[in-house]
Amino acid sequence: MSRHKKNNIYTILIMAVIVIASFVVTTALRSVEPTEHNTQYTDIDRSVAYELPRLNNHQPEQVIEHLGYTVSYNPKWLVPNWVAYELTNSETYGEQERSNHFKPDPLVKGDPVTTGDYSKSGYDRGHMAPAADMKWSEQAMRESFYMTNICPQLHNLNAGDWKDLEELARDLAQQYGSIYIACGPIVEANYQTIGKNHSIAVPSAFYKVFLRKTHKGWTSIGFIMPNQAGNRPLMTYMLTVDEVEEQTGIDFFYNLPDSIESQVESTYSVADWSLSRH
């Protein structure tokens, strides 16, 4: 065989090997499951407020929208029924300093609660949407100190397990890009009150629910913490969102399609929320 023919054969063989190798690599890359980072917004309609709940418990409400959160304010209890917002990765890196200026919500109808109602009550002015989640805007920070976002909360809870749950939410937003949050108090029928000029309901417990989109679909988880002293791992407070709904009379994440909402709220997975270290 001539050298010329041999060279042609070698060239053809080399090209065939390259084509086969390219096919194998391309197929392998396509089979790799997408990461959380580059699929976190897949199939999310950014115009839908997935975080918003609605009341099924017939409690009175005034819904107020602020820059960083929406609140359903209960004019009977003088605390929120719920507070809801989306927390994004970028928002957790804000640099706005903490306000510490508690003030009446100017949008409340009627006689608003003031910070003085909490003086010497034995309870902290406990944030529902935490100030640390509002560092991305001066206005959002200021509005997080409106009294419609505040509940009577024992200091041990406010500075302990509840704070740990708030920090978990920021960790999750940083890890997954975005999470939807709804939280608020649980007020029993025969509730106690505090207040110098108003009768503010003292919650027996507090709830918080999370929702996020994964590359497989949606996932949710809930927490309920008694308004009492304690120092427990966050995993001990975990519940399904359905269970939180049963105790609160609130319908969470109703903007999801019904079939998805039913499936997502009936279970939770610790692995979906990086809770192994908490």
C-alpha positions in Angstrom: 0.0 0.0 0.0 1.3 3.4 -0.9 2.3 5.9 1.8 -0.3 8.3 0.4 -3.1 5.8 0.9 -1.9 4.9 4.4 -1.9 8.6 5.3 -5.5 8.9 4.0 -6.6 5.9 6.1 -4.9 7.3 9.2 -6.6 10.7 8.6 -10.0 9.0 8.3 -9.4 7.0 11.5 -8.3 10.0 13.5 -11.4 12.0 12.3 -13.7 9.1 13.3 -12.1 8.9 16.8 -12.6 12.7 17.2 -16.3 12.5 16.1 -16.9 9.5 18.5 -15.2 11.2 21.4 -17.2 14.4 20.8 -20.4 12.5 20.8 -19.5 10.7 24.0 -18.6 13.9 25.8 -21.7 15.8 24.6 -23.9 12.9 25.7 -22.3 12.8 29.1 -22.7 16.5 29.6 -26.4 16.4 28.7 -27.0 13.6 31.2 -25.5 15.6 34.1 -28.3 16.9 36.4 -28.5 20.7 36.4 -27.3 22.4 39.5 -29.5 24.4 41.9 -27.6 27.5 41.1 -28.4 27.7 37.4 -32.0 26.4 37.6 -33.4 28.1 40.6 -35.7 30.4 38.6 -36.8 27.8 36.1 -40.6 27.9 35.5 -41.1 30.7 38.1 -43.5 33.4 37.1 -41.8 36.5 38.6 -45.1 38.4 38.6 -46.7 35.9 41.0 -46.4 36.6 44.8 -46.0 33.0 45.8 -45.3 34.0 49.4 -48.7 35.5 50.1 -51.1 33.5 52.3 -54.9 34.0 52.8 -57.0 33.7 55.9 -59.4 30.8 56.4 -60.0 31.5 60.1 -62.3 34.5 59.7 -60.0 36.8 61.6 -60.3 40.5 60.7 -57.5 41.9 58.7 -56.1 45.0 57.0 -53.6 44.1 54.3 -50.8 46.6 54.0 -48.0 46.5 51.4 -44.6 47.9 52.4 -41.5 47.9 50.3 -39.9 44.7 51.8 -43.0 42.8 53.0 -46.7 42.5 53.0 -48.6 42.3 56.3 -52.1 41.2 57.2 -52.8 43.3 60.3 -55.4 42.1 62.9 -57.1 45.1 64.4 -58.6 43.0 67.1 -55.3 41.4 68.3 -53.2 44.5 67.3 -50.6 42.1 65.9 -50.2 40.7 62.4 -52.1 37.6 61.2 -49.2 37.0 58.9 -46.2 38.8 57.3 -44.9 37.6 54.0 -42.0 38.4 51.6 -39.5 36.9 49.2 -35.9 36.9 50.3 -33.2 36.9 47.6 -29.6 36.2 47.8 -28.6 39.7 46.9 -30.8 41.2 49.6 -29.0 39.3 52.4 -25.8 41.3 51.5 -27.3 44.7 52.1 -25.3 47.2 54.1 -28.1 49.4 55.5 -27.6 49.9 59.3 -30.2 48.7 61.7 -32.8 51.4 62.5 -34.0 50.5 66.0 -36.7 53.2 65.6 -40.0 51.5 66.4 -42.9 53.6 65.3 -46.6 53.3 64.5 -47.5 52.1 61.0 -48.8 55.2 59.2 -51.0 53.1 56.9 -53.0 51.5 59.8 -56.6 52.4 60.0 -57.8 53.5 63.5 -55.6 54.0 66.6 -52.2 52.5 65.9 -50.0 50.6 68.5 -47.0 52.5 69.7 -43.7 51.3 71.1 -44.7 52.6 74.5 -47.3 49.9 74.7 -44.5 47.3 75.2 -42.7 49.2 77.9 -42.2 47.2 81.1 -44.4 44.4 79.7 -41.9 41.7 80.1 -41.9 41.0 76.3 -39.6 42.1 73.5 -40.9 43.9 70.5 -40.3 40.8 68.3 -40.0 41.3 64.5 -41.8 39.0 62.2 -40.0 40.2 59.0 -36.5 40.7 60.6 -34.6 43.9 60.2 -31.6 41.9 59.1 -33.6 40.8 56.0 -34.2 44.4 55.1 -30.6 45.7 54.9 -30.9 46.2 51.1 -32.9 49.4 51.4 -33.1 52.3 53.9 -36.9 52.4 53.3 -37.3 48.7 53.8 -35.2 48.9 57.0 -37.3 51.7 58.4 -40.6 50.0 57.6 -39.5 46.8 59.3 -39.8 48.7 62.6 -43.4 49.6 62.0 -45.5 48.1 64.9 -47.6 46.1 62.5 -44.6 43.9 62.0 -44.1 43.4 65.7 -45.4 40.9 68.3 -44.9 40.4 72.1 -42.2 37.8 72.2 -40.2 36.5 75.2 -36.6 37.6 75.0 -35.2 34.1 75.3 -37.1 33.1 72.1 -36.5 36.4 70.3 -32.8 36.3 70.9 -32.6 32.5 70.8 -34.4 29.9 68.6 -36.4 32.5 66.7 -33.2 34.3 65.8 -31.6 31.0 64.7 -34.6 30.4 62.4 -34.1 33.9 60.9 -30.5 33.2 60.3 -31.3 29.9 58.6 -33.6 31.8 56.2 -30.8 34.1 55.2 -28.5 31.1 54.7 -31.1 29.4 52.5 -31.6 32.5 50.4 -27.8 32.7 49.8 -27.6 29.0 49.0 -30.6 28.7 46.7 -30.9 32.2 45.4 -34.4 32.9 46.6 -37.0 31.7 49.2 -40.5 32.6 49.9 -41.4 33.3 53.6 -44.6 33.7 55.6 -44.6 34.0 59.4 -46.6 35.3 62.3 -48.2 34.6 65.7 -50.5 31.9 66.9 -53.1 33.5 69.3 -55.2 31.3 71.5 -58.9 32.0 72.3 -58.3 33.1 75.8 -55.2 35.2 75.2 -53.4 37.5 77.6 -52.7 41.1 76.7 -50.2 43.8 77.3 -50.2 47.5 76.6 -50.5 50.8 78.3 -53.0 52.3 75.9 -54.0 49.3 73.8 -54.8 45.6 74.5 -52.2 43.7 72.5 -52.6 40.0 72.2 -49.7 37.9 73.5 -49.2 34.9 71.2 -48.8 31.4 72.5 -46.5 30.5 69.7 -45.1 31.6 66.4 -45.0 30.0 63.0 -42.8 30.3 59.9 -43.1 28.5 56.5 -40.6 28.4 53.6 -41.1 27.7 49.9 -38.6 27.4 47.1 -38.2 26.1 43.6 -35.8 23.3 42.9 -34.7 21.7 39.6 -37.2 18.9 40.4 -40.2 21.1 41.4 -41.3 23.0 44.5 -40.5 22.2 48.1 -41.8 23.6 51.4 -41.2 23.3 55.2 -42.8 24.7 58.3 -41.9 25.5 61.9 -43.9 26.3 65.1 -42.1 27.7 68.2 -43.9 28.1 71.5 -43.6 31.7 73.0 -41.5 30.4 75.9 -37.9 30.0 77.0 -36.1 27.1 75.3 -32.9 26.2 73.5 -33.6 23.4 71.0 -32.3 22.4 67.6 -34.4 23.8 64.8 -35.2 20.3 63.5 -37.3 19.8 66.7 -39.7 22.5 65.5 -40.2 21.2 62.0 -43.7 20.4 60.5 -45.3 20.1 57.2 -47.0 23.3 55.9 -50.3 21.4 56.1 -49.7 20.9 59.8 -49.0 24.6 60.2 -52.2 25.4 58.3 -54.2 23.2 60.7 -52.9 25.2 63.7 -53.2 28.6 62.2 -56.3 28.5 59.9 -54.2 30.1 57.2 -53.8 28.9 53.6 -50.2 29.3 52.6 -48.8 29.4 49.1 -52.2 29.4 47.5 -50.8 30.9 44.3 -49.3 27.6 43.4 -51.4 25.4 41.1 -53.7 23.3 43.4 -52.2 19.9 42.5 -48.7 21.2 43.2 -49.7 23.0 46.4 -51.3 19.8 47.8 -48.3 17.7 47.1 -45.7 20.2 48.3 -47.5 21.1 51.6 -48.2 17.5 52.7 -44.5 16.6 53.2 -41.1 18.0 53.7 -37.5 16.8 53.2 -34.7 17.9 55.6 -32.3 17.4 52.7 -34.1 20.2 50.7 -33.3 22.7 53.4 -29.7 22.1 54.6 -30.9 21.5 58.1 -28.5 18.7 59.1 -26.3 21.2 61.0 -29.1 22.9 62.8 
